[in-house]
Amino acid sequence: MTAKKVVTVRKAIALGIGSMVGAGIFALLGEAAALAGSAVWISFMIAGIIALLSGYSFVQMGVRFPSRGGIVEYLVQAYGVGVFSGASSILFYIAQLIGMAMIALAFGKYATKLVGIENNVGLYQHIFSSGLVVGLAALQLFGSRLVSSIQRIIVIFNLVLLAGVAVGLSTFAEGSRLSVETWPATTPILGSLALTFFAFTGFAVIGNSVEDMRNPTKDLPRAMYATIIIVTLLYLALAITTTAAVSHEQLVSSGPLLLIEAARSTFGPVGFTLLLVSATVATMTCINGGLYGTTNITFALAEKGQLPSRLGKKVHASTRGLTFSAAMALIMINSMELTMVASLGSATSLMVYFLVNLGAFKVIEGSLMKRTLIFLSVLGCLFAIAVWFVYTVDHSPVSLGIFAFFLVAALVAESLLQKVKGRRIRAQQE
């Protein structure tokens, strides 16, 4: 008999950091700075606090309902078997697709810059983005493990590199660039929260490993809190040192190339090339991991009865869920821009996290302190959603319409599956 694989606290932390820190921070720091300017670090701090509070709720749910299904299982246990829990899980799947599309769009920008294309840049960015998704989907479909085998090494390299960049930028920092006088109005600072929070999504994956932990009651909280705190400190260091090291004009206009351009300004051509190559490779591994993750989600949901059963059927080395997820990502890539995708992804993730936090408040009992922390996690997500809604109404009503479409689509899809196919999502204990 094969020994059970044990996930230690260190392994769980590595898994969580690998899921959170990657290509996203390269793109989202610049996009958030375009809104929040020199106060972008405040946005990252607030997002980190919301993530930490949500992590507390996720820990409580993970200990109470240990399952590889993670969020899907938490939603079923909190809201019961039905259309609502099913639609919420489909919304979670949509959030994963949006995240993959965002990373692919960032890859297009980096790859175009790397090869020196200056004409028809937008067209080539979409070509590179789409080509990456198609190529990696084909590799997974036919069983290649080439990219997967080096993914962990790249994650560790990028973590060390980003920490080194933060230290290096600090030597060029000018404190005056961080002064309150340079901050924009409160509205854009809070409006950027929809972007910065997206850089934290991914910590929930730690809960999926709870069944393989020796002592989940102790190991899960240690891994969850350590991961979120480490990532928050890294993001804050990058946001503060980058803001203090570059001009205001460069800060608000560089977009997804901000970190890379900051490296050029402070470390010269070598630093620029190193970070550009790093960002390009990071996006490739993130997409590879995203395809793998969404394929597992489609398989699990198809097996549970929440998605059509055909998505769980085997095709070569993967399932039909892989091709379906890749196709959905391609539609998003070629119909939306990076900022809109990131904003939608954050709002969708926040909605799912809010439902998990609210579910935890509903089913988790305990001390006043425990209940208070869970309640604060609910308020934190609700606050971020409200800020996103108010800001989006004024600045991007189209995004609000697309978000509403996602919500309706999730409800309609789950309703049809239950009524037409007679299928329903099942709790783990059924």
N, C-alpha and C positions, 0 to 999 in steps of 0.2 A: 504494500500500500504506500502511495506517495505521501510524504509528510506535508502537512498543511503549511502553506506559505505564510510566514509571519511578517507583518508590517510593523516595524518598530516606530518609535516616535520620530527618529531621524529620517527614516524613509518616508514617513507621512509628511514631514515638513518639506523634504525635497520634492515630493509629489505636488504639494500645494504651491510652493514657490515656482516650480516649473510650469504650473498651470496658470499662474498669475503674471509672472514676470517674463516678458518675451517681446515679440514684435509690437504688441499693443502700446507699450510705454513710449516707444520710438515715435509712433504716430500721434498718440493722444496728448502728450505733453505740449506739442506745438499747437494742436487744434484748440486745446483748452486755453493756452496762453493767448491765442488770438482774441479770446473773449475776455479773460480775466486779467491780462497784462501782468504786471509785476506782483499782483496778488494771487497768482495761480497756485502758489503753495498753500494758501488758505483753503482753496477748493479741494486740493488733495488731502489736506488735514481733515476737513469735514467728511469727505468720502471715506477716509480711513476709519474715522470714528463710527460711521454708520456700518461699515464692513465689520468692525470689531463687535459691535452690538449684535449684528445679525449672526456673526459667528457664534456668539453665546447661545442664541436660539437654536442654531443648527446643531450645536453640541448637545443640547438638551433633547432634541428630537432624535439625534443619532444614537444616544445612549438608551433612550426609551424604545426606539424602533430601529435596531441595528439591521441594515439592509444594504446590499450593493446597489439597490435601486435609488438610494439617496433621496433627492427631492421628490421624485415620482412617488416613492413610498410614503414620505412625510405628508404629501398632499392628500393621499388616499386615507391615511390614518386620521388626519385632522378633519376632513370634510366628508368622509364616507365614500362609498362606491356610487358614482353617478356622473352626470354630465359636467358638473362644476369641477370636480377633481380631475376628470379626464381632459376637459378643455384647458385647465391650468397646466397640466403636464404637456399638452401640445404646445402651449405658449412657451414653455421652457425649451422645447425643441426648436421653436422658431427663434428664440433668443440665441441658441447655439449657432444656428444658420447665419444669423445676422453678424455674429462675432467672426465667423469664418469669412464672410463677405468683406468685412472691414479690413481684416488682415490681408486679404487678397488685393484689395484696392491699394493698400499701403505698399505691397510688393510691387505693384505696377509703377508707382511713383519712384520707388527706389531703383528698380531695374532700369527704368527709362533714364534716370540720372546716371546710373552706373555705366551704361553703354554710350552715353553722350548724345542722345537723341534730342534735337532742338526744334524740329518741325513736326507738326501734327502730334504734339506731345500727348494730348488727351486721348487720341485714338490709340496710340501705342500703349498708353497706360492700361487701357481696357483690354487690349490684345494680350499683354503680358499677364494681367490679372486672370483673365479667362483661361489662358494657356496653362498657367500654373495649376489651377483647379483640375482641369481636364487631364493634365499629365500625371499629377499625383494620384488622381482617382484611378487612372489606368494602371499605375504601378501597384496600388493596393488591390485592384481587381484581379490582377494576375499574379499576386503573391510576392512582389518584390519587397524585401525588408531593408533595402539599401539606406533609405532616408531614416527609417525608424531606428536603425542600429546606431546612428550617430546623434540622434536627437538629444539624448541626455547630456552628452558631452557639450553640445552647442548651448544648451540651457545653462550649464554651469559656467561655460566661457562667457556668455553674455552677462550673467549675474556678476561675475568678477570684473568684467569690462565696464559695466555701468557703475559699479561701486568705485572703480578706478577713475572713471570720467568725473564723477562727483567730487572726488578728492582733488583731481587735477584742476577742475574748474574753480574750486575754492581758492586756489592761489592767484586767480585773476579777478576775484570778486571785488566789487565796489559796493560798499554798504549803502551808499546814497540811492542806488537803484532799487532798493527794497523799502525805502521810506514810504510812510502812509501817503505823503503828498503825490506819489507817483501812481497810486491805486486808482482804478476806474470806479464808476458808481457801483453800488451794491448789486444792482440787478444783473449785470453781466458776470460778476464774480459768482453769484449763485447760479446763474444760467449755465456756467461751465461745469457745474456739479454733475450734470447729465453725462458729460464726457469723462470726467475724472473717475467717477464711480465705476465706469466700464473697465478701467484698468485694474480694478480689484476683483472683478468677477472671476471666479475660478476656484476660490477657496472651498466651495461646496464639495469639490471632488474628494476632499479629505474624508468626508463622511461616507463615501462609497467604499472606503477601505476598512470600515469599522469591524466587519466580520472577521478580518484577518489579524486584528490586534489582540495581543495577549490579555490586556486589561483595558477595555474600551473606556471604562469609567474614568480612568486616570489618563490614559494615553491620548484619547480623542481631544479632550480640552487642551492638553499641553501642546499637541501638534497644531491645533486650530489657532490658538491664541499666539503662539510663537510665530507661525507663518504670517498671520495678518500684521503683527507688530513689525517683523523684519521687513516686509514689503512696504509698509507705511513709512518706515524710517528711510528706506532706500528712495522711495518716490519723493518724499519731502526733501531729502538731500539733493536729488537731481533738480527738483523744481526751484529750490532756493539758490543753488550754485549757478544754475543756468541763467536764472533771472538776473543775478548779480554780475554775471560775466559778459553778457551781451547787451547791445544797445536796445532801447525800447522799440525802435523801428524793426530791428531784426527779430525781437521777441514776438511781436504781434503779426509779423508777415511771413515767417518762414514755414508755418504750417507743419506738416509731418516731417519736414527736414530740419526742424529746429535743433535737435540734439546734434545732428550731423553738421549743420552749419556752425553751431557753437564750437564743435571740435575743430573745424577749419580755422575759425577766428583765433582760437587759443593754442592749438597744437599744430597748426599748419596743414599742408596737403596730406601728410602721413596720417594724422588723426582723422581727417575728413574721409580718406579712403578706407581706413580701418573700420570706422563706424558705419559707413555706407555698405561695405561688404557684410559686416556683422548684421545690420538691419535686414539686408536682403536675404541672407541665409536664415535668419531668425524667422522671417515671414514664411519661408518654405517649410521649416519644421513645424511651425504653428499650424499651417494649413494641413500638413500631414496628420498632425495630432487631432485637428478639428474634424477631419474626415473620418478618422478612426473613431473618435468619440461620438459623432452624430450617427455613424453606422451602428454602433453599439446601442445608442438610444432608440433608433428605429427598430432594431431587432427586439430589444426589451419591450417596447411599447406594442409591437406587433404580436409578440408572444403573450403579453398581458391582455390583448384584445382592444387596445386603444388606437392602433393604426391598422390599416389593411394587412391581412396575414401575408399577402404576397411580398411585402417589404422585408419579411424575415426569411424569404426563400434564398437558398444558396445559389450564387453565380460565381463560378470559378473559385477564387480564394476569398471571396467576400459574399455580400448579400445584395439584393436589389435595393436595399436601403441606401447603399453607397451611391449608386447611380442617381437615385431620387434626390438625395441630399446635395450631390454635386450639381444637379440640374437646377434645384431651387437656389443654390448659392450663385449660380451663373446669372439667373434672372435678376437677383438683387445687385450683383456687380455691374451689370450693364443697364440698370435703370435708375441707380441712385449714386450720389457722390459720397465721398468718405465721411464728411462731417454729418450728413444726414443719417448714414448707416450707423455711425457710432452713437449718435443721439438716440436713434430708435432702439439700438441694441441695449443701451443703458436703461432706457425707460421700460423695455420689455423685461429685462433682468430684474429691475427694481420691483416691478409688479409681481413677479414670481416670488422674489425674496420677501416682499411684503406679505404675500399669502402664506408663506412658510412661517414667518414670524408671528402672524396673526393666529395661524394654526397652533403654534407652540403655546401661545397665550391661552388658547382654548383648551388644550389637552394636558399641558404640563402643570402639575401642582407642586407646591413646595413653600419655602419661606417667603417672607415679604420681600427680601432682597432679590431672590430669584425671579419672582413675579414682576418686580419693578424693572429689572434689567430687560426682561423679555418685552415688557410694555414699552420701554424706551426704544427697543429695536423696531417695534411696530411704528412708533412715532417717527423714528429716524427715516425709515423708508418712505413713510407717508409724506414727510416733509420734502424729501428729495423728489418724489413724484409730483407734488404740488408745485414745487419750484420749476420743474421741467415743463409742466403744463402751462403755467403762467407765461414763462419765457417763450415757449413754442407758439403759443397763440399769437404773440406779437411779432415774432421773427421768422417762424417757419410753419404756417398753418398746414402746409402740405404734409409735413411730418406728422402732425397731429391726426390728419385724415388717414395716413398709412397705418399709424398705430391703432386707430379705431378699427381699421380693416383687419388687422392681425387679431384683435380681440374677437371680432365677429366671426372671422374665419375659423378660429379655434373652437368656438362654441358650435358653429354649424357643422364642422367636421366631426366633432364628437357626437353630436345629436344624430347625424346621419348614420354614423357607424353603429350606434346603439339601436336605432329604429330600423334601418334598412338591413344591416347585417346581423342584428341581434347580438352584437358583441359589446363587452363592457370591460373597463379596466378592473383588475382584481387586486385586492390587498394581498400582501405576502402571506398572511396567516390563513387565507381562504383555502 
